[in-house]
């Protein structure tokens, strides 16, 4: 039997004893305090709700008034305990209690909960609670490993941005959301100019520095709801939900200016960071699928590169062609985004 809860020895642990029956719990309290717990007690439902709502609580012992899940007592307690919250709990019914309702209270397979019939021994209560805590510890470790694996599956290892697979998935989701609701969705595709020369003339490590620095520039230029991703060797993409063409062009220009002010430097080698960008907007109509949307932004990106690099172009659906930034005027904006403003 463990004499202390599992986990780090210096990790704070608080046991909540919910004593709605007003029974003497001094011995129970002392037992757990002697084993390294900070123990807090409540004497009524209101006090218990307040106590459980404290993020400090690690586990709970319940001495309830009822064993029916359809009472006000349990209506208030269950949303604050496992599985709704990460608080394992041990139920301690009164002696000669009809325990037929206990099964319904513990019915959730995900709940970290157990019960002991009265009279119970303190070592047995401790052992049951330790088992629940061990299970909680294992489940948390499993969740942490799953989250780490999920992060690896959706993250580009060189830049820390989303990878191409995750980007394509989100593009399809955002495209469908715009199709349903009509809120504008903008897409920026970006090429790191002269990336091959960074690799060939200097080193692959210097090229990787260019990729990482581009990722930093993108993150610093975007909102939390935007999704930047590395979608190819030197290619990046940005999804901008609820963003008009005019707003997306402003973001792209902000990225260009930030990149222009950035110098790559490593082991005596220096180079400027230059980016070509293509912008497209989707407003919920006139496109069949996300691929067509992607291709529009790609056409704009090609125009930016062929026009001299280190510039921003957008796709004009009226002309069915890419246009440089300077051609975005109020008339174009009216036609493309429904806005009367100009860049």
Secondary structure, DSSP 8 states (H G I E B T S, - for coil): --SS-SS-TTS--EEEEEETT----HHHHHHHHTTT-EEEEESSHHHHHHHHTSTTEEEEEEE-S---TTSHHHHHHGGGSTTTSS-EEEEE--TT--GGGHHHHT--TT--EEEE-SS--HHHHHHHHHHHHHHHHHHHHHHHHHHHHHHHHHB-TTTSSB-HHHHHHHHHHHHHHHHHH---EEEEEEEETTHHHIIIII-HHHHHHHHHHHHHHHHHHS-TT-EEEE-SSSEEEEEEET--HHHHHHHHHHHHHHHHT-EEEETTEEEE--EEEEEEEE-SSS-SSHHHHHHHHHHHHHHHHHTTSS-EEEEETTTTEEEEGGG--HHHHHHHHS-----
